[in-house]
Amino acid sequence: MIQWKAVTIVKVRDFMVRDVISVSPENSVKDVMAILVEKKIGGVPIMKKDGTLYGMVTDGDILRAVKPLDRRIHDYFSFITYIAVEDKQVHLQEIINREIIKIAKTHGIVTVQPEDDMEKVIDLLSKHHFKKLPVVNGVNRVVGVISRGDVIRNIQQTIVNSL
C-alpha cells in the first residue's frame, strides 16, 4: 500500500516577521545606523505615517553613502572626517545627519504579499541577492518582513520535521 504525504504549501504569512522594525523618511542616517546596530539587523523598510511602504534601506546603502574619499585610506582620521559624495568632499557629519530617504531605495522596490508561497520568496531573494523583503497587503501597507535567515530557518525546520 502506498502512503501519500500531504504536501503543505508554506505561505509568507506562515513565517514572516510581523513585529516590523521600521523607520520614517525623516529619520537621519545616524538614527537608522543606531537601529541597525542595536537590533542586529541589516535593513529596514521606510514607512509613511499610515504604514504604507515608502522605501527600503540596508546597511549596504549606508556603506555606499559613507564610502572613503579614495580607495587608499591614509589614516583613520581621514576616513572618518571626509568622505566622497557625488564627487565632492563632504564632512561625515553632514552625511549622517541627512534624512535616510535621501540614500534609500524608493523606486522598484520588490515586495511579497502574505499569500505568496515560499518558492516565490526563495526565487526573489536568490535572483536579486536581497537580504530582506517587505511584506505588504493589498493597499501597500507593511504587514511584515521576510529575510534570508527566516527562509533558511523555515527550510531547516521543514527538513527536521520530515525526518
N, C-alpha and C positions, 0 to 999 in steps of 0.2 A: 504494500500500500504506500502511495506517495503522499507525503505530508507537505502541504504548502504553507509557507510562512507568509503572514500578512505583511505587505510592504507599506510602510507608513511614509508618506511624503512629508518631510520636515519643512515647515514654513518658517519664514523670517520671524514671525511673531513668537515662535517657539523658543528662539534662542537669542533674540536681540536684547540689548541692554535698554531697559525702559527708563532708568534713572539717568537722564541725559545731562552730562556736564556741557554747558554751552556758554557762549559769551554774546554780548551785544555789539553791534557795529561801532559803538562809541568807546568800547574798552581799548586801552592802549596796548601796544605791543608788549610793554613791560608787564602789564596786568595779565595778559594771556600767557606770557612766559612763566609767570609765577604759578598760574593754574596748572599748566602742563607739568611743571616740576613737582608741585605739591601732590597732584593726583596721579603722577607717574603715567601719563598718557601722551600720545603722540599727535593728537589733533582734536579739534572741537568744531562743531557746527556754530555758525554765527546766525542768531535768530533775531527777528524783529520782535517788538513787544507783544504782538499777537501770537507768537510761536511759529510763524512761518519761516522757512529756510531762506536766508539771505546770502550766505556764503559758507565756505569751509576754509579753515586754516590749519596747517600742520607745522610740526617742528621744522620740516624742510623749508617751508615758506619763510619762516623766521630766519633760518640759517642763510638763505639766499638774500634776505634783506640786510643782513649784517655781515656780509662776506668781507674778507680783508681787502684793503685798497689795492694791493697787488699780490701776486702769488708768493712772493717772498716776505715772510714776516720777520722783520729785523729784530724786533723785540716785542715783548708782551704789551708794553705801554703803547706802542704804535698800533697794535691790533685793537686794543680797547678804546683808543682815543679817536681814531679816524677810520672810516670805512668807505667803501665805494657804493654810491647810489647814483644810477643813471650817469655814470662817468664824471661825477662831481665829488669832491671831498666834502663829506658831511660828518659832523660830530655825532658820535654814537648816541649821545643823549637825545639828539633830535629824532633819531630813528625810533628809539624805544618809547618815546612819548607820542609818536604818531598813533592815530586811530588804526586798529587792527584791520579794518576793512580796506585800508589803503594797500595792504600787501596780500590780502586774501583772494582766493578764487571766488568769483561771483557769477560767472557765466559757464554754462556747460557742465554744471555740477551733476554727477551721476548719483542717482538715488535708487533705493528699492522701496517696495511697499510691504506691509506686514503679511500680505497673502502670497508674495513671491516665494518660490521654493529655493532650497539651499543650492541647487545646481546653478541657478542664475547668479547667486551671490558669489559662489566659487569662480564662476566664469568672469564676472566683473572684477573681482579682487585680483585674479591672476593675470587677466588680459591687460588691465590698466596699471598694475602694480600699486594699487591703492592699499593703504593700511586700514582705512575705516570708511564706511559708507553711512550716510544718514538714511534713516527710515522715515518716510513721510506718508501721511494719509492722503486722501483724495483732494484735499484743499491745500496741499504743500506744507502742512504743519508737521513739525518734527515730533515723532512719537517714539523714537528710539535711535540707536546706532548699532552697527554691527562691525566688528573688526576681524582681522585675520585670526587673532587669538581666539575670538568667540567661535569661529568656524573650526579651527583646529581642535578646540575643546569638544565641540559637538561631534566631530568625526571620531575623536578618541573615545568618547562616551558610547557612540554607536558601536564601535569595534568591541569595547568591553562588554556591552550588553548582548552582543550577538554570539559571544563565546560560551 
